[in-house]
Amino acid sequence: MISSSTAVAQILNFLFSTIISRLYDPSEFGILSLFGSITALMVVAGTLSYENAIPISENDEESVTIFYLSLAILFAYSITIMLISIFFGRTILSLLKADVLVKYIYLIPISIFLTGLYNILLQWNLRVKDFSSISRTKLSQSIFGNLVKIIFGVLRLGPIGLLVGQIASQGAGTRTLSKSFVRSQKNVNVRLEKSKIFGSAKLYKNFPLFYVPDQLVNAAGLQLPNFFLAALYGNEVLGMYTMANSVVSLPMILIGDSISNVFFSEVASIGKSDPQSVRRLSLNLFKKLFLLSLIPLAIFSLFSPPLFSIIFGKKWYEAGKYAVILSFVSFSRLVFVPISRVYTIYNKQKDQLFLDLFRLISLCIIYAVASNLQMGPYVYVTLNSLVIIIQYVIGFLLAQKIIRKQIELKGHE
């Protein structure tokens, strides 16, 4: 249910983007991309990841305590970010080469709070298995956010339209998800006490101690290239890149994420008892995904520039050139990443962290080289893409090695 609603929401986003792309310039999309990257990086620590403990709590009383703990941390964090924005925001944005966001800086803590609130409510709804509410919010986020962007675009209000639309999308659905929590409170009598709150924080301390750093490294590897692109080539190039990336990522979102979840569910049930079946399943899945992804790869790599010009408008022709490069990244992600879910099954998160660090360090090195050699944007994006593809391939090979090791251990029992 959730996968299908996510797929429909992404299709709606694509359809809406054919209108929105004609109302805003590429440089304005670049500003939106920078704004999204900053909030995506900062929201990782917004709740110290305690909300992830809500679905796995032993009882409803404990889960409610963690809910309020996460909410309190998020509120304090958002207020702190607001104060930092007021006193040091201009300096921080200057260091990130994102001075263009100075006039919109007060929207950042709002975006962080709404995103964090949605994540907390989402985890609660996952706990109570209210999947229909989650599905509805996926659609309402897409529709509401895009309609705001279109209305502001028609009024020619500039980048603020994209940013407010983004925030509206993040906030949409929180009312629907909160109903599930309110209903459940009628059956759960919880007295919030300091001892219980601190006890829950201590019980699930691994989330802030280990999960948050890993997610920060991962988020940095995903978001820093946007800052680097803007710093090297300007917001217009970043806008072209962002549009290209969002389009070529559609197959991964529509196909890869759902398949990845199904594979994870299947492997989670047999992973430790039958690793031989896991290996057989992973290799079979790899072959099928390879064949399945050849079609979108061929379309994007051969026809992207004219297609982008027709679908999004002539000013987006250059985005089609970036789509040609990024299509190989999307292809690799679709083929290699779903199998990498075995890291979680076999408790190999440390290996995943090292892979994320490899990606982050490599991207920083490429940025340093590009800024010194005055590298062109297409060469720069190609090198970035190669690093990401290499990470995916290594991740897949390492996953197979982990599975083989589990087979050997099983054989020795």
C-alpha positions as CSV (number, residue, x, y, z in Angstrom):
1,M,0.0,0.0,0.0
2,I,2.8,2.4,1.0
3,S,4.9,1.5,-2.1
4,S,2.0,2.0,-4.5
5,S,1.1,5.4,-3.0
6,T,4.8,6.4,-3.1
7,A,4.9,5.4,-6.8
8,V,1.7,7.4,-7.6
9,A,3.1,10.4,-5.7
10,Q,6.3,10.3,-7.7
11,I,4.4,10.1,-11.0
12,L,2.3,13.1,-9.9
13,N,5.5,15.0,-9.0
14,F,6.8,14.2,-12.5
15,L,3.6,15.4,-14.2
16,F,3.5,18.6,-12.0
17,S,7.1,19.3,-12.9
18,T,6.3,19.6,-16.6
19,I,4.3,22.7,-15.5
20,I,6.5,24.0,-12.7
21,S,9.6,23.8,-15.0
22,R,8.0,26.4,-17.2
23,L,7.2,28.7,-14.3
24,Y,10.7,28.8,-12.8
25,D,14.2,29.2,-14.1
26,P,17.0,26.6,-13.6
27,S,18.8,29.0,-11.2
28,E,15.7,29.1,-9.0
29,F,15.6,25.3,-9.0
30,G,19.3,25.5,-7.9
31,I,18.3,27.6,-4.9
32,L,15.6,25.0,-4.0
33,S,18.2,22.3,-4.3
34,L,20.6,24.1,-1.9
35,F,17.8,24.7,0.6
36,G,16.8,21.0,0.4
37,S,20.3,19.9,0.9
38,I,20.8,22.0,4.0
39,T,17.6,20.8,5.6
40,A,18.3,17.2,4.7
41,L,21.7,17.4,6.4
42,M,20.5,19.1,9.5
43,V,17.3,17.1,10.1
44,V,19.4,13.9,10.5
45,A,20.2,15.0,14.1
46,G,16.8,16.6,14.7
47,T,15.5,13.9,17.0
48,L,18.8,12.1,17.6
49,S,17.0,9.3,15.7
50,Y,15.0,8.2,18.8
51,E,11.8,8.1,16.7
52,N,13.2,4.9,15.1
53,A,12.7,3.2,18.5
54,I,9.0,3.8,18.4
55,P,8.0,0.8,16.3
56,I,10.3,-1.6,18.1
57,S,9.4,-0.5,21.7
58,E,8.3,-3.4,23.9
59,N,4.9,-1.9,24.9
60,D,2.7,1.1,24.2
61,E,3.7,3.0,27.3
62,E,7.3,2.9,26.3
63,S,6.6,3.9,22.7
64,V,4.5,6.9,23.9
65,T,7.4,8.0,26.2
66,I,9.8,7.8,23.3
67,F,7.3,9.7,21.1
68,Y,7.3,12.6,23.5
69,L,11.1,12.3,24.0
70,S,11.6,12.6,20.2
71,L,9.2,15.6,20.0
72,A,10.9,17.4,22.9
73,I,14.4,16.9,21.3
74,L,13.0,18.1,17.9
75,F,11.5,21.2,19.4
76,A,14.7,22.1,21.3
77,Y,16.8,21.4,18.2
78,S,14.6,23.6,16.0
79,I,14.7,26.5,18.4
80,T,18.5,26.1,18.6
81,I,18.8,26.2,14.8
82,M,16.6,29.3,14.7
83,L,18.9,31.1,17.2
84,I,22.0,30.0,15.3
85,S,20.4,31.2,12.1
86,I,19.7,34.6,13.6
87,F,23.2,35.2,15.0
88,F,25.5,33.1,12.7
89,G,23.4,32.1,9.7
90,R,25.1,34.5,7.3
91,T,28.6,33.3,8.2
92,I,27.6,29.6,8.0
93,L,26.0,30.0,4.6
94,S,29.0,31.9,3.4
95,L,31.3,29.0,4.4
96,L,29.0,26.7,2.5
97,K,29.1,28.9,-0.6
98,A,25.3,29.2,-0.2
99,D,25.0,33.0,0.3
100,V,22.0,33.0,-2.0
101,L,19.9,31.4,0.9
102,V,20.6,34.3,3.3
103,K,17.2,36.0,2.6
104,Y,15.4,32.6,3.2
105,I,17.4,31.5,6.2
106,Y,14.4,31.7,8.6
107,L,12.6,29.0,6.6
108,I,15.3,26.4,7.4
109,P,14.3,25.7,11.0
110,I,10.6,25.6,10.0
111,S,11.4,23.0,7.3
112,I,13.5,21.0,9.8
113,F,10.7,21.0,12.4
114,L,8.0,19.9,10.0
115,T,10.2,17.2,8.4
116,G,11.1,15.9,11.9
117,L,7.5,16.0,13.1
118,Y,6.4,14.0,10.0
119,N,9.1,11.4,10.7
120,I,8.0,11.0,14.3
121,L,4.3,10.6,13.4
122,L,5.3,8.3,10.5
123,Q,7.1,5.9,12.9
124,W,4.1,5.9,15.2
125,N,1.7,5.0,12.4
126,L,4.1,2.2,11.3
127,R,3.9,0.9,14.9
128,V,0.1,0.7,14.9
129,K,0.1,-0.4,11.2
130,D,-2.0,2.5,10.0
131,F,-0.8,2.1,6.5
132,S,-3.8,3.7,4.9
133,S,-3.1,7.1,6.7
134,I,0.6,6.9,5.6
135,S,-0.5,6.3,2.0
136,R,-2.9,9.2,2.0
137,T,-0.1,11.6,3.3
138,K,2.2,10.6,0.4
139,L,-0.4,11.7,-2.0
140,S,-1.4,14.9,-0.1
141,Q,2.3,15.9,0.2
142,S,2.7,15.7,-3.6
143,I,-0.5,17.4,-4.5
144,F,-0.5,20.2,-1.9
145,G,3.2,21.0,-2.3
146,N,3.1,21.1,-6.1
147,L,-0.1,23.2,-6.2
148,V,1.6,25.8,-3.9
149,K,4.6,25.9,-6.3
150,I,2.3,26.4,-9.3
151,I,0.3,29.2,-7.7
152,F,3.4,31.1,-6.6
153,G,4.9,30.5,-10.0
154,V,1.9,32.0,-11.8
155,L,2.2,35.0,-9.5
156,R,5.9,35.2,-10.5
157,L,7.1,35.4,-6.9
158,G,10.5,33.8,-7.6
159,P,12.4,31.1,-5.6
160,I,10.2,31.7,-2.5
161,G,7.4,29.9,-4.3
162,L,9.5,26.7,-4.6
163,L,10.7,27.0,-1.0
164,V,7.2,27.5,0.4
165,G,6.0,24.7,-1.8
166,Q,8.7,22.4,-0.4
167,I,7.7,23.3,3.2
168,A,4.0,22.9,2.5
169,S,4.8,19.4,1.1
170,Q,6.7,18.5,4.3
171,G,4.0,19.7,6.5
172,A,1.1,18.2,4.6
173,G,-0.1,15.0,6.1
174,T,1.0,15.6,9.7
175,R,-2.7,16.3,10.7
176,T,-3.7,12.9,9.2
177,L,-0.9,11.0,10.9
178,S,-1.5,12.7,14.2
179,K,-5.1,11.4,14.3
180,S,-3.8,7.9,14.7
181,F,-1.7,9.0,17.7
182,V,-4.6,10.8,19.3
183,R,-6.9,7.8,18.9
184,S,-4.4,5.5,20.5
185,Q,-4.0,7.7,23.5
186,K,-7.5,6.9,24.6
187,N,-6.4,3.3,25.3
188,V,-3.0,4.1,26.8
189,N,-2.7,5.8,30.2
190,V,0.9,7.2,30.3
191,R,2.3,9.4,33.0
192,L,5.3,11.2,31.7
193,E,8.0,11.1,34.4
194,K,11.6,12.1,34.2
195,S,12.8,8.7,35.3
196,K,10.9,7.0,32.4
197,I,12.1,9.5,29.8
198,F,15.7,9.3,30.8
199,G,15.3,5.5,31.1
200,S,14.1,5.2,27.5
201,A,16.8,7.6,26.3
202,K,19.4,5.4,27.9
203,L,17.8,2.1,26.7
204,Y,18.0,3.2,23.1
205,K,21.2,5.2,23.3
206,N,22.7,3.4,20.3
207,F,20.5,5.4,18.0
208,P,22.2,8.8,18.8
209,L,25.6,7.2,19.4
210,F,25.9,5.0,16.3
211,Y,23.0,5.5,13.9
212,V,23.1,9.3,13.7
213,P,26.8,9.5,12.8
214,D,26.3,6.9,10.1
215,Q,23.3,8.8,8.7
216,L,25.2,12.1,8.8
217,V,28.0,10.6,6.7
218,N,25.5,9.1,4.3
219,A,23.6,12.4,4.0
220,A,26.8,14.4,3.5
221,G,27.8,12.1,0.7
222,L,24.4,12.7,-0.9
223,Q,24.1,16.4,-0.3
224,L,27.6,17.9,-0.5
225,P,27.8,17.5,-4.3
226,N,25.0,20.1,-4.6
227,F,27.0,22.6,-2.6
228,F,30.1,21.8,-4.6
229,L,28.3,22.2,-7.9
230,A,26.8,25.6,-6.8
231,A,30.2,26.8,-5.6
232,L,32.0,25.8,-8.8
233,Y,29.5,26.5,-11.5
234,G,26.6,28.5,-10.1
235,N,22.9,27.9,-9.3
236,E,21.8,27.5,-12.9
237,V,24.1,24.4,-13.4
238,L,22.9,23.0,-10.1
239,G,19.3,23.5,-11.2
240,M,19.9,21.6,-14.4
241,Y,21.6,18.8,-12.5
242,T,18.8,18.6,-9.9
243,M,16.1,18.4,-12.6
244,A,18.1,15.7,-14.4
245,N,18.7,13.7,-11.2
246,S,15.1,13.8,-10.1
247,V,13.9,12.4,-13.5
248,V,16.5,9.6,-13.9
249,S,15.9,8.6,-10.3
250,L,12.3,7.8,-11.0
251,P,12.9,4.1,-12.1
252,M,14.8,3.6,-8.8
253,I,12.0,5.1,-6.8
254,L,9.2,3.3,-8.7
255,I,10.9,-0.1,-9.0
256,G,14.0,-0.3,-6.9
257,D,12.7,0.8,-3.5
258,S,9.7,-1.6,-3.7
259,I,11.9,-4.5,-4.8
260,S,14.4,-3.6,-2.1
261,N,11.8,-3.7,0.6
262,V,10.4,-7.0,-0.6
263,F,13.9,-8.5,-0.8
264,F,14.7,-7.2,2.7
265,S,11.5,-8.7,4.1
266,E,12.2,-12.1,2.5
267,V,15.9,-12.2,3.6
268,A,15.1,-11.0,7.1
269,S,13.0,-14.2,7.6
270,I,15.6,-16.7,6.2
271,G,18.9,-14.8,6.5
272,K,20.5,-16.5,9.4
273,S,18.9,-19.9,9.0
274,D,19.4,-20.3,5.3
275,P,22.2,-18.1,3.9
276,Q,22.5,-20.4,0.8
277,S,19.0,-19.4,-0.2
278,V,19.9,-15.7,0.3
279,R,22.8,-16.0,-2.1
280,R,20.7,-17.8,-4.7
281,L,17.9,-15.1,-4.3
282,S,20.4,-12.2,-4.5
283,L,22.0,-13.4,-7.6
284,N,18.7,-14.2,-9.3
285,L,17.4,-10.7,-8.3
286,F,20.6,-9.1,-9.7
287,K,20.1,-10.8,-13.1
288,K,16.5,-9.7,-13.3
289,L,17.2,-6.1,-12.2
290,F,20.1,-5.9,-14.7
291,L,17.7,-6.9,-17.6
292,L,14.9,-4.7,-16.3
293,S,17.0,-1.6,-16.0
294,L,18.4,-1.8,-19.5
295,I,15.3,-0.2,-21.0
296,P,15.3,3.0,-18.9
297,L,19.1,3.2,-19.3
298,A,18.8,3.0,-23.1
299,I,16.1,5.7,-23.2
300,F,17.9,8.1,-20.9
301,S,21.4,7.6,-22.3
302,L,20.3,8.0,-26.0
303,F,17.4,10.5,-25.9
304,S,17.6,12.6,-22.8
305,P,18.5,16.1,-24.3
306,P,15.6,16.2,-26.8
307,L,13.2,14.6,-24.4
308,F,13.9,17.1,-21.7
309,S,13.5,20.0,-24.2
310,I,10.1,18.7,-25.2
311,I,8.7,17.7,-21.8
312,F,10.1,20.5,-19.6
313,G,10.7,23.3,-22.1
314,K,13.6,24.3,-24.3
315,K,15.6,26.0,-21.5
316,W,16.0,22.5,-19.9
317,Y,17.9,21.0,-22.9
318,E,21.2,21.1,-20.9
319,A,19.6,19.2,-18.1
320,G,19.2,16.3,-20.6
321,K,23.0,16.2,-21.1
322,Y,23.4,15.7,-17.3
323,A,20.7,13.1,-17.5
324,V,22.8,11.0,-19.9
325,I,25.6,10.9,-17.3
326,L,23.3,10.3,-14.3
327,S,21.4,7.5,-16.1
328,F,24.4,5.2,-15.5
329,V,24.3,6.1,-11.7
330,S,20.6,5.3,-11.6
331,F,21.2,2.1,-13.5
332,S,23.9,1.0,-11.0
333,R,21.8,2.0,-8.0
334,L,18.8,0.0,-9.3
335,V,20.9,-3.1,-10.0
336,F,23.4,-3.2,-7.1
337,V,21.7,-1.4,-4.1
338,P,18.8,-3.7,-3.2
339,I,21.1,-6.6,-2.6
340,S,23.1,-4.5,-0.2
341,R,20.3,-4.7,2.4
342,V,22.0,-7.8,3.7
343,Y,24.3,-5.5,5.7
344,T,21.4,-4.9,8.1
345,I,20.5,-8.6,8.3
346,Y,24.0,-9.7,9.3
347,N,24.8,-6.7,11.5
348,K,27.5,-5.3,9.2
349,Q,26.6,-1.6,9.5
350,K,30.3,-0.8,10.1
351,D,31.1,-2.0,6.5
352,Q,28.3,0.3,5.3
353,L,29.8,3.2,7.2
354,F,33.2,2.6,5.6
355,L,31.6,2.6,2.1
356,D,29.8,5.9,2.9
357,L,33.1,7.4,4.1
358,F,34.9,6.3,0.9
359,R,32.2,8.1,-1.1
360,L,32.3,11.2,1.0
361,I,36.1,11.5,1.0
362,S,36.3,10.8,-2.7
363,L,33.8,13.4,-3.6
364,C,35.7,16.0,-1.5
365,I,38.9,15.1,-3.3
366,I,37.2,15.5,-6.7
367,Y,35.9,18.9,-5.6
368,A,39.4,20.1,-4.5
369,V,40.9,18.9,-7.9
370,A,38.1,20.5,-9.9
371,S,38.4,23.9,-8.2
372,N,42.2,23.9,-8.8
373,L,42.1,22.7,-12.4
374,Q,39.0,24.7,-13.4
375,M,37.3,21.5,-14.5
376,G,34.2,21.8,-16.7
377,P,30.8,20.8,-15.1
378,Y,30.2,17.8,-17.3
379,V,33.6,16.3,-16.5
380,Y,33.0,17.0,-12.8
381,V,29.6,15.4,-12.8
382,T,31.1,12.4,-14.7
383,L,33.8,11.9,-12.1
384,N,31.3,12.2,-9.2
385,S,29.1,9.6,-11.0
386,L,32.1,7.2,-11.4
387,V,32.8,7.4,-7.6
388,I,29.2,6.6,-6.8
389,I,29.0,3.7,-9.3
390,I,32.3,2.3,-7.8
391,Q,30.8,2.5,-4.3
392,Y,27.7,0.6,-5.5
393,V,29.7,-2.1,-7.2
394,I,32.0,-2.5,-4.1
395,G,29.0,-2.6,-1.9
396,F,27.4,-5.4,-4.0
397,L,30.6,-7.5,-4.1
398,L,31.1,-7.0,-0.3
399,A,27.5,-8.1,0.3
400,Q,28.2,-11.3,-1.7
401,K,31.3,-11.9,0.4
402,I,29.3,-11.5,3.6
403,I,26.7,-14.0,2.4
404,R,29.4,-16.5,1.4
405,K,30.9,-16.1,4.9
406,Q,27.6,-16.8,6.5
407,I,27.3,-20.0,4.3
408,E,30.7,-21.1,5.6
409,L,29.7,-20.5,9.2
410,K,26.5,-22.4,8.7
411,G,28.3,-25.3,7.2
412,H,30.6,-25.5,10.3
413,E,27.7,-25.7,12.7
